[in-house]
Amino acid sequence: MGHDFGSVSRRTFVAGAAAAFAAAALGGCQGPRWYPSEISPDEYVLRGAIAEKERMIARYEATVAAGEGPSDLLERLLGDHRTHLEALRSRLPDDAGAEPRAAEDSPGPSPEPVPGDPVPTEGLRVAEDGAAGARVRQAGRVADPSLAQLLAAIGASEAGHAHQLAEAK
């Protein structure tokens, strides 16, 4: 039983593999609990949904204020969006609402400009359709089942809005 100094023993190989596995497990991504931000991935998605909802409300408010489109329908849908916004904001962590951070300090998607001009009914329908799809994607990205359910319910409502706007032509 001579030793071949050019080969690695089974014991050395197993010990090395175990050490490599432990280093990879401890040093790399630590699963869903690891996130390089002050906010959780769920809160990031939630803040994005809130920003999108605020932009949608601004579009509806501009259209209603201009007297464009079917006003009764638009005001009802605007009320739905305000209710959605309240429900989303209620899901923010307690410390998030206590002291609002400046916009430049607040992590989350950058807001898109919202035109002050009224949006035609067809434009609102397209926005509602896009928002419904966004909610489905957002619901799939969150870990909290109740937040996923809320996002899915809002998306279903937005899909209904798109249908109602299409029928209002």
URMO-V74438 format. One record per pair of residues at least 12 apart in sequence whose ideal C-beta (glycine too) atoms are under 10 Angstrom apart, sorted by the first residue. I is the first residue (numbers start at 0). GAP is how many residues later the second one is. D is the distance in Angstrom with one decimal. If there is no record, write none. Layout:
BEGIN
i:I gap:GAP d:D
i:I gap:GAP d:D
END
This chain:
BEGIN
i:31 gap:111 d:5.9
i:32 gap:110 d:9.8
i:36 gap:70 d:5.7
i:36 gap:71 d:9.9
i:37 gap:63 d:9.5
i:37 gap:67 d:9.5
i:37 gap:68 d:9.9
i:37 gap:69 d:6.8
i:38 gap:53 d:9.7
i:38 gap:54 d:8.2
i:38 gap:57 d:7.9
i:38 gap:67 d:9.0
i:38 gap:68 d:5.6
i:38 gap:69 d:8.0
i:39 gap:53 d:8.3
i:39 gap:102 d:9.4
i:39 gap:103 d:8.3
i:39 gap:104 d:9.0
i:40 gap:100 d:7.2
i:40 gap:101 d:7.4
i:40 gap:102 d:7.1
i:40 gap:103 d:10.0
i:41 gap:49 d:8.7
i:41 gap:51 d:9.6
i:41 gap:96 d:9.8
i:41 gap:99 d:8.4
i:41 gap:100 d:4.7
i:41 gap:101 d:5.8
i:41 gap:102 d:5.3
i:41 gap:105 d:5.9
i:41 gap:106 d:9.1
i:42 gap:48 d:8.7
i:42 gap:49 d:7.1
i:42 gap:50 d:6.4
i:42 gap:53 d:7.2
i:42 gap:64 d:8.6
i:42 gap:65 d:8.6
i:42 gap:99 d:9.4
i:42 gap:101 d:9.7
i:42 gap:104 d:9.4
i:43 gap:63 d:6.6
i:43 gap:64 d:6.3
i:43 gap:65 d:8.5
i:43 gap:97 d:9.0
i:43 gap:98 d:9.4
i:44 gap:63 d:9.3
i:44 gap:64 d:9.7
i:44 gap:92 d:9.2
i:44 gap:93 d:5.0
i:44 gap:94 d:8.8
i:44 gap:95 d:9.7
i:44 gap:96 d:5.4
i:44 gap:97 d:5.3
i:44 gap:98 d:9.6
i:44 gap:99 d:9.6
i:44 gap:102 d:7.8
i:44 gap:103 d:9.5
i:44 gap:106 d:7.8
i:45 gap:42 d:6.3
i:45 gap:43 d:8.9
i:45 gap:45 d:5.7
i:45 gap:46 d:6.5
i:45 gap:47 d:9.2
i:45 gap:50 d:9.2
i:45 gap:62 d:8.9
i:45 gap:92 d:8.4
i:45 gap:96 d:7.8
i:45 gap:98 d:9.1
i:45 gap:101 d:6.7
i:45 gap:104 d:9.1
i:45 gap:105 d:8.5
i:46 gap:41 d:9.0
i:46 gap:42 d:9.9
i:46 gap:45 d:7.7
i:46 gap:49 d:8.4
i:46 gap:59 d:7.3
i:46 gap:60 d:7.3
i:46 gap:61 d:3.8
i:46 gap:62 d:7.5
i:47 gap:40 d:10.0
i:47 gap:60 d:5.8
i:47 gap:61 d:4.7
i:47 gap:86 d:8.5
i:47 gap:90 d:7.0
i:47 gap:93 d:9.6
i:48 gap:35 d:8.7
i:48 gap:36 d:9.2
i:48 gap:39 d:5.5
i:48 gap:42 d:9.2
i:48 gap:59 d:9.8
i:48 gap:60 d:9.6
i:48 gap:82 d:9.2
i:48 gap:85 d:7.8
i:48 gap:86 d:7.1
i:48 gap:89 d:5.7
i:48 gap:90 d:9.6
i:48 gap:93 d:9.6
i:48 gap:98 d:9.3
i:48 gap:101 d:9.0
i:48 gap:102 d:6.4
i:48 gap:105 d:7.6
i:48 gap:106 d:9.7
i:49 gap:34 d:9.5
i:49 gap:35 d:6.7
i:49 gap:38 d:5.0
i:49 gap:39 d:6.3
i:49 gap:41 d:9.0
i:49 gap:42 d:7.8
i:49 gap:58 d:8.2
i:49 gap:59 d:9.9
i:50 gap:37 d:9.9
i:50 gap:55 d:9.6
i:50 gap:57 d:6.3
i:50 gap:58 d:5.8
i:50 gap:59 d:8.5
i:50 gap:60 d:5.5
i:50 gap:61 d:8.6
i:51 gap:33 d:9.9
i:51 gap:36 d:9.5
i:51 gap:57 d:8.0
i:51 gap:59 d:9.1
i:51 gap:60 d:8.8
i:51 gap:75 d:9.5
i:51 gap:78 d:9.2
i:51 gap:79 d:6.4
i:51 gap:82 d:6.5
i:51 gap:83 d:8.9
i:51 gap:86 d:9.0
i:52 gap:28 d:6.2
i:52 gap:29 d:8.8
i:52 gap:31 d:5.7
i:52 gap:32 d:4.6
i:52 gap:33 d:9.7
i:52 gap:34 d:9.5
i:52 gap:35 d:6.2
i:52 gap:36 d:9.0
i:52 gap:78 d:8.1
i:52 gap:82 d:9.8
i:52 gap:101 d:8.0
i:52 gap:105 d:9.6
i:53 gap:27 d:9.1
i:53 gap:31 d:6.8
i:53 gap:34 d:9.7
i:53 gap:35 d:9.9
i:53 gap:57 d:7.7
i:53 gap:60 d:8.3
i:54 gap:56 d:6.8
i:54 gap:57 d:6.3
i:54 gap:58 d:8.9
i:54 gap:59 d:5.0
i:54 gap:72 d:8.6
i:54 gap:76 d:9.4
i:55 gap:21 d:9.3
i:55 gap:22 d:9.0
i:55 gap:25 d:5.5
i:55 gap:28 d:8.7
i:55 gap:29 d:8.8
i:55 gap:58 d:8.9
i:55 gap:63 d:9.8
i:55 gap:68 d:8.6
i:55 gap:71 d:6.3
i:55 gap:72 d:7.8
i:55 gap:74 d:9.8
i:55 gap:75 d:6.2
i:55 gap:102 d:8.3
i:55 gap:105 d:9.4
i:56 gap:21 d:6.7
i:56 gap:24 d:5.0
i:56 gap:25 d:6.4
i:56 gap:27 d:9.1
i:56 gap:28 d:6.5
i:56 gap:57 d:9.1
i:57 gap:23 d:9.9
i:57 gap:53 d:9.9
i:57 gap:55 d:9.9
i:57 gap:56 d:4.2
i:57 gap:57 d:8.7
i:57 gap:58 d:8.4
i:57 gap:61 d:9.7
i:58 gap:19 d:9.4
i:58 gap:22 d:9.3
i:58 gap:55 d:6.3
i:58 gap:56 d:7.8
i:58 gap:57 d:9.9
i:58 gap:58 d:9.5
i:58 gap:59 d:8.4
i:58 gap:60 d:4.8
i:58 gap:64 d:7.9
i:58 gap:65 d:6.6
i:58 gap:68 d:6.3
i:58 gap:69 d:9.9
i:59 gap:14 d:6.1
i:59 gap:15 d:8.4
i:59 gap:17 d:6.6
i:59 gap:18 d:4.2
i:59 gap:19 d:9.4
i:59 gap:20 d:9.6
i:59 gap:21 d:6.4
i:59 gap:22 d:9.2
i:59 gap:58 d:9.5
i:59 gap:59 d:7.9
i:59 gap:64 d:7.0
i:59 gap:67 d:9.2
i:59 gap:68 d:9.9
i:59 gap:101 d:9.8
i:60 gap:13 d:9.6
i:60 gap:17 d:6.8
i:60 gap:20 d:9.6
i:60 gap:21 d:9.8
i:60 gap:53 d:9.4
i:60 gap:55 d:9.6
i:60 gap:57 d:9.5
i:61 gap:52 d:7.8
i:61 gap:53 d:7.1
i:61 gap:54 d:5.7
i:61 gap:55 d:6.4
i:61 gap:56 d:5.1
i:61 gap:57 d:6.7
i:62 gap:15 d:8.7
i:62 gap:54 d:8.9
i:62 gap:55 d:4.2
i:62 gap:56 d:5.2
i:62 gap:57 d:8.0
i:62 gap:58 d:8.1
i:62 gap:60 d:8.6
i:62 gap:61 d:6.7
i:63 gap:13 d:9.5
i:63 gap:14 d:6.2
i:63 gap:54 d:8.2
i:64 gap:51 d:9.3
i:64 gap:53 d:7.5
i:65 gap:50 d:9.6
i:65 gap:51 d:7.8
i:65 gap:52 d:3.8
i:65 gap:53 d:9.3
i:66 gap:51 d:8.2
i:67 gap:49 d:9.6
i:67 gap:50 d:4.3
i:67 gap:51 d:7.8
i:67 gap:52 d:6.9
i:67 gap:53 d:7.6
i:67 gap:56 d:9.5
i:68 gap:49 d:7.9
i:68 gap:50 d:8.7
i:68 gap:51 d:7.2
i:68 gap:52 d:4.4
i:68 gap:53 d:9.5
i:68 gap:54 d:9.8
i:68 gap:55 d:7.4
i:68 gap:96 d:8.4
i:68 gap:99 d:7.3
i:68 gap:100 d:9.9
i:69 gap:51 d:7.1
i:69 gap:94 d:9.2
i:69 gap:95 d:8.5
i:69 gap:97 d:9.9
i:69 gap:98 d:4.8
i:69 gap:99 d:9.4
i:71 gap:96 d:9.7
i:72 gap:48 d:8.7
i:72 gap:51 d:9.8
i:72 gap:88 d:9.1
i:72 gap:91 d:6.4
i:72 gap:92 d:7.4
i:72 gap:94 d:9.2
i:72 gap:95 d:5.6
i:73 gap:44 d:9.8
i:73 gap:45 d:9.9
i:73 gap:47 d:8.0
i:73 gap:50 d:7.6
i:73 gap:87 d:10.0
i:73 gap:91 d:8.6
i:73 gap:94 d:8.8
i:75 gap:85 d:9.3
i:75 gap:88 d:8.7
i:76 gap:47 d:7.9
i:76 gap:51 d:8.0
i:76 gap:80 d:9.1
i:76 gap:81 d:9.3
i:76 gap:83 d:9.2
i:76 gap:84 d:5.1
i:76 gap:85 d:9.9
i:76 gap:87 d:7.2
i:76 gap:88 d:7.6
i:76 gap:91 d:10.0
i:79 gap:74 d:9.1
i:79 gap:77 d:6.0
i:79 gap:78 d:8.6
i:79 gap:80 d:8.8
i:79 gap:81 d:6.9
i:80 gap:47 d:9.5
i:80 gap:50 d:9.2
i:80 gap:73 d:9.1
i:80 gap:76 d:8.9
i:80 gap:77 d:8.6
i:80 gap:80 d:8.3
i:82 gap:71 d:9.4
i:82 gap:74 d:9.0
i:83 gap:47 d:9.7
i:83 gap:51 d:9.5
i:83 gap:66 d:8.8
i:83 gap:67 d:9.8
i:83 gap:69 d:8.8
i:83 gap:70 d:4.9
i:83 gap:71 d:9.9
i:83 gap:73 d:6.9
i:83 gap:74 d:8.2
i:84 gap:69 d:9.5
i:86 gap:63 d:6.2
i:86 gap:64 d:10.0
i:86 gap:66 d:8.7
i:86 gap:67 d:7.5
i:87 gap:59 d:9.1
i:87 gap:62 d:7.3
i:87 gap:63 d:8.4
i:87 gap:66 d:7.5
i:89 gap:60 d:9.4
i:90 gap:53 d:8.5
i:90 gap:55 d:8.3
i:90 gap:56 d:6.0
i:90 gap:59 d:6.8
i:90 gap:60 d:9.6
i:120 gap:44 d:5.6
i:120 gap:45 d:8.8
i:120 gap:47 d:6.1
i:120 gap:48 d:6.9
i:121 gap:43 d:7.7
i:121 gap:44 d:8.4
i:121 gap:46 d:9.9
i:121 gap:47 d:7.7
i:122 gap:42 d:9.4
i:123 gap:37 d:8.0
i:123 gap:38 d:8.5
i:123 gap:41 d:5.6
i:123 gap:44 d:9.6
i:124 gap:36 d:8.0
i:124 gap:37 d:5.2
i:124 gap:38 d:8.6
i:124 gap:39 d:8.7
i:124 gap:40 d:3.9
i:124 gap:41 d:5.5
i:124 gap:42 d:9.7
i:124 gap:43 d:8.6
i:124 gap:44 d:8.8
i:125 gap:36 d:8.0
i:125 gap:39 d:9.0
i:125 gap:40 d:10.0
i:126 gap:31 d:8.9
i:126 gap:34 d:9.2
i:126 gap:35 d:8.5
i:126 gap:38 d:9.3
i:127 gap:29 d:9.2
i:127 gap:30 d:5.0
i:127 gap:31 d:7.5
i:127 gap:32 d:8.6
i:127 gap:33 d:4.3
i:127 gap:34 d:3.9
i:127 gap:35 d:8.7
i:127 gap:36 d:8.7
i:127 gap:37 d:6.3
i:127 gap:38 d:9.3
i:128 gap:29 d:7.8
i:128 gap:30 d:7.3
i:128 gap:32 d:8.8
i:128 gap:33 d:4.4
i:128 gap:34 d:9.2
i:128 gap:36 d:9.0
i:128 gap:37 d:8.9
i:129 gap:28 d:8.8
i:129 gap:32 d:8.9
i:130 gap:23 d:8.3
i:130 gap:24 d:7.4
i:130 gap:26 d:9.6
i:130 gap:27 d:4.6
i:130 gap:28 d:8.8
i:130 gap:30 d:8.4
i:130 gap:31 d:8.4
i:131 gap:20 d:10.0
i:131 gap:22 d:8.6
i:131 gap:23 d:4.7
i:131 gap:24 d:7.4
i:131 gap:25 d:8.2
i:131 gap:26 d:4.0
i:131 gap:27 d:4.0
i:131 gap:28 d:8.5
i:131 gap:29 d:8.0
i:131 gap:30 d:6.4
i:131 gap:31 d:9.8
i:132 gap:22 d:7.6
i:132 gap:25 d:8.8
i:132 gap:26 d:8.6
i:132 gap:29 d:10.0
i:133 gap:17 d:9.0
i:133 gap:20 d:9.8
i:133 gap:21 d:7.5
i:133 gap:24 d:8.6
i:134 gap:13 d:9.9
i:134 gap:15 d:9.2
i:134 gap:16 d:4.9
i:134 gap:17 d:6.6
i:134 gap:18 d:8.5
i:134 gap:19 d:5.3
i:134 gap:20 d:2.8
i:134 gap:21 d:8.1
i:134 gap:22 d:8.9
i:134 gap:23 d:6.4
i:134 gap:24 d:8.7
i:135 gap:15 d:8.0
i:135 gap:16 d:6.9
i:135 gap:19 d:5.3
i:135 gap:20 d:9.1
i:135 gap:22 d:9.9
i:135 gap:23 d:9.1
i:136 gap:14 d:9.1
i:136 gap:18 d:9.0
i:137 gap:12 d:10.0
i:137 gap:13 d:5.0
i:137 gap:14 d:8.9
i:137 gap:16 d:9.1
i:137 gap:17 d:8.0
i:138 gap:12 d:4.0
i:138 gap:13 d:4.5
i:138 gap:14 d:9.1
i:138 gap:15 d:8.9
i:138 gap:16 d:6.9
i:139 gap:12 d:9.1
END
